[in-house]
Amino acid sequence: MAISLDNVFGVHEAALRLRAQRTEVLASNLANADTPNYKAKDIDFQAAMKQATSSSGGGVLKTTQKGHISSAGLGGHGGLDAHVKFRMPTQPSLDGNTVETHVEQAAFAKSAMEYQATLRFFEGKGKGIINAIKGGNN
């Protein structure tokens, strides 16, 4: 009997990838906290997850020739540009920067925690599969 890893891990593979990309966006915000006119961004995780798990292919462009650029390489966030939104600041700075460090730090910490939780899920599922293959019961 063949085991499909898609059935075992479900949407968690896509979630892990999206969580990593969201963490990159938030880290970019923190790195640019003192950059004049920098606009803080975030990923609409729910919409991106819905796109990533849709049965219609998630809006991914298909290449017809070897030299074509894949949609995963567009925009620097794996084709997520449609889900990257600007954050509305509560107190924008005079230099036009909309990064609020305390907001970004909290979002980054939450994102990192969610990423770790998804990794723990993978770890548990992986151990379960290895245990089943070995025929063990612990």
Long-range contacts (C-beta under 8 A, 24 or more apart in sequence): 3-129, 8-125, 8-129, 9-122, 9-125, 11-49, 11-52, 11-53, 12-118, 12-121, 12-122, 14-49, 14-52, 14-53, 15-49, 15-118, 16-115, 16-118, 16-119, 16-122, 17-52, 17-78, 18-43, 18-45, 18-48, 18-49, 18-52, 18-80, 19-45, 19-111, 19-114, 19-115, 19-118, 20-115, 21-77, 21-78, 21-80, 22-111, 23-108, 23-111, 23-112, 23-115, 24-77, 25-77, 25-84, 26-104, 26-107, 26-108, 26-111, 27-108, 29-87, 29-99, 29-104, 30-99, 30-101, 30-104, 30-105, 30-108, 32-97, 32-99, 33-97, 33-99, 33-101, 33-104, 34-97, 35-97, 36-95, 36-96, 36-97, 37-95, 37-96, 37-97, 38-96, 38-97, 38-98, 38-99, 39-86, 39-87, 39-97, 39-98, 40-86, 40-87, 40-89, 40-98, 40-99, 40-100, 40-103, 40-104, 41-84, 41-85, 41-86, 41-87, 42-84, 42-85, 42-87, 42-107, 43-77, 43-80, 43-83, 43-84, 43-85, 44-83, 44-84, 44-85, 45-83, 47-82, 47-83, 48-80, 48-83, 51-82, 51-83
